Amino acid sequence: MLILTRPLPRSFAEAALSRSPRDQAPIDQARAEAQHADYVAALREAAPDAVFVEAPAADDLPDCVFVEDIAVALPRGVMFTTPGAVSRQAEVEGVRSALLRAGLEPRGALSPPDTLDGGDVLSLGDRGFLVGHSRRTTPGAAQALSEAAGLPVMFVPVPGDELHLKSAITWAGPTHGLLCAESARRWFESTVAPYLPGGAAEVGGVTFVADPLAANVVIVGETALWQGEDCPAFAALRAKPGLLWRRVNMDELAKADGALTCCSVIFP
């Protein structure tokens, strides 16, 4: 297993892209740094034998901590993206250099005008990928991903006003299935479910959770990292055997639209 992260830049609090309400409390830089350090520590504890690759710090790239958008883990290598936000496209080179030095094989490429954010790419194992059609991910990019991975892609519109697909839904593996924000239930039933001929049961079922933050989980080995508010349905899911659930807090990064999966890329 290889896990990619990148340090939180010192410019994060002042310049990170955000769609959050203007009246929200400002980002506390020191608290954000501490939360990110705790997150990386949780990853290391969950995967003590993994190879950790840290892309270089880049204080001139305020969103660069969100490495998920820059590299997509494939069954045999990595696909580097062209982020949909032009201001983030300079983040690719540092991530590319770090992963190539670590020995990962690059697969596929995007051609202008196609763009892809990794936050719109949800792996469903050997069933392929669920890819969100958002303001930052184009149909051509989804096709390029399918060709690079050699797996099918289900291309669906991102729900409502969400920035990325994984702002609303993630997959906790075949034993625990999909986690989807309750606010996106209608979207799931009308848009995602039709792509699953056997229903959600073919990917382990679906659990709807009250807090959208809790719908975004990181699976690393046999550990699941989660944050946000609990609810009965989510508590029942966590009671199932097979995963050790660890709660972390990244609410400062959430102010910049960052979820847990945003801050790492896990190559099994």
N, C-alpha and C positions, 0 to 999 in steps of 0.2 A: 504494500500500500504506500502511496505517495500523497502527501497533503500539501497544497499550495496555500500560502498566506502572504500578506504584505503589511508592513507596519502602518499604523494610523499616522497620516501626515500631520505636521504641526499646523497646517493651514486648514484642517478639516472643519473646525467650528465656524470659521469665518466665511468659507467659500464653497463648501460642499453643495452640490445641486440638491434642491429640496422642493417638493410640492406641498409641504406641510403648511398649515395656517400661519399667517404672519403674526398672529397674536400668541403663538405657542412660546413657551419659555426658550430662551436661546440655548444652543448646545454648550454644555460644560466640557471644554477640551480635556481637562485633567480627568474628569470622570469618564469620558469616552475612552481615553487611553487606558484607564484601569479596567474598564469593562472589556475592551478588546484583549488586553493581556489575560484576563480571566478566561475568556473564550478560547484563546490559543492554548492555555494551560489545560482546559477541559478536553480539547482535542488530543493533546499529548497524553493525558491520563487515559483517555479512551483507546488510544492506539500507540502504546509505548514502543512497539517495534516498527512503526511507520517511518518512512523517510520524509522529513519535513523540509520543504523548499520555501525559502522566504525571498520573494522578489525584492529588489532594492527599494529602500525608502525614497520617496519623491515628494518633497514638500511643495513643489510647484504643480502637483497634480492632486488637488484636494479630495477627489473621489477615489483615489487609487486603492484604498483599502478594500473596495468592493471587487475583488478579483474574479468573482463568479461571472461577471459580465464579459471578461476578457478571454477566458479559456474554457472550452467545453471538453469534459472527459469522454473519450470514446473507448470502445472495447479494446482497440489496439492503437492507442496514441492520443493525440490532442488536436482539436481544431481551434485555431486562434480566430477571434472574431474581429469585426469592424463595428465598434459600438455605435449605436444610433445617435448619441449625443456627440457632436463634433469635438467638443471640449474634452472628451474622454479618450479620443482615439490615440493620443500620445501615450496612453497607459500601456499599450500593447507591447511596445518594444522591450520594456523591462521584464514583463512577464514572459515573453517569448524567450529572451536570453536565459532567464533562470531555468525554465523548463527544458530547453534544449541542452543546457549544460548538465541537467539531471538525467539526460538520456532519453527523454520522451520523443516519440516520432511524430512530426507534424502530419496531419491528414487534411486534405481538402483546402479550399481557399474561396474567398468571396470576391466577386467582381462588382465594381460600382455599377449602379447606385445601391446595391444590396447592403443592408446592415443587419447585424445580429447582436443582441444582448443575451448573455448566458442566463440571465434571470428569467428569460422566456423559455428556457429549455428544461423540461422535466423528463429525466430518464425513467423508463418503466422496465428496465432490465432488457432481456432478449425480446421483449415485445416492441421495442423501439422507443420513440420519443413523442411526448406531447409538447408541441411548440406553440407558443402564443403569438398571435398576430397583433402586435402593439404598435405604438408610435415609433418604436425603436427596432423592430424586427420585421423583415419583409418576407413575402412568399418565396422569392428567389433564394434567400438565405436558408429557409427551411428545406428547400430542395437540395441545396449544396450540402447541408448537414446530413441529410438522408444518404446522399451519394458517398460522403466521406466515411460515414459509420457503417454503411452496408445494412442499414436497418430502416424499417418504415417510419414515417413521420406522420402524426396526426396534427394538422394545422388548424388551430381554433382561435377565434377572437378572444382577446383578453377580456375578462369580465368588467363591466361597468367602467369606472374611472381608474382602475388599478394601473400602476406603472408597469408591472411585469406579471407574467403568468404565476410565478411562484409567490407573489404577494397574496394569492388566494388559495393555492393548492400545492401540496408536495406529496411525496410517496414514501412511506415508511417500510417498504418491502412487502413481499408476498404474504407474510404472516399478519401484518398490521394494516396494510392497504393504504389508501389515500386519506389524507386529511384535507378538508376543504372548509373554508370559512362559511358559516351559516348564511352570511349575507350574500354568498355566491351560490346558494343551493339551486335556485331557479336556473342560473347559467349552467351549472353542472348537469342538471337533468335534461336540459334542452340542447346543450352544445357538446359536452364531453361524453355523456352516457351513450349516445348513438354510435360513437366510435368503438365501443366495447360490446361486441356481439353477444358475449356471455354475461353482460352486465358488469357492474363493479366487482362482482365476486371473482372475476377472472384475474383481477390484480389485488385480491385480498380484501375487497369491500371498500366502503367509504364511510368515514366518520366526519360529521359536521360539527365544528367547534365554534363557540360563541365569539371568541376573540380572534380576529384575523392573524395577529402575531403568532398565536398558537398553532395556526395552520401551516406554519413554515418551520419544519424540523430538519435537523442535520443528522443523518445516520452515518456513524463511523464505527465499523466493526459491529459489535453487539450493543453499542450505546446509542441512545437517541438524545440529542440536545434539544431543549424546547424552552420557550419563554412565554410571557403573557399571562392572561387570566385563565383559571381552570374552569371546567364545567363538567356536569355529570357524564356526558357522553365521552369526553376526553379522559376522564378518570377511569371509566370502564375500559377504554382501549389500553391505557397504561397498565392495567391490572393483568392483561393477557401475558402469558409467558413468552420469552424469546428476545426481549430487549430490556436493557437497563436504562431507565429514563433519568436524565439529569437536567435539572432546571438551571438556566443561566439568565442573566439580565443584560440586555443590550439596548435599553430604552434611549440612551443618548444617541446611538447610531440610528435608531428608528426615527429620530427627528429629521434625519437626512434621507428618509425612505429606505433605510438599510434593514434587512431581515437577517436571520441567522445564516441562511445559506449564502448570502451575499459575500461573506468574508472568508470563504475558503473554497477550494476545489479539491475534491477527493477522487483520486485515481486508485481503484481497487487493486 
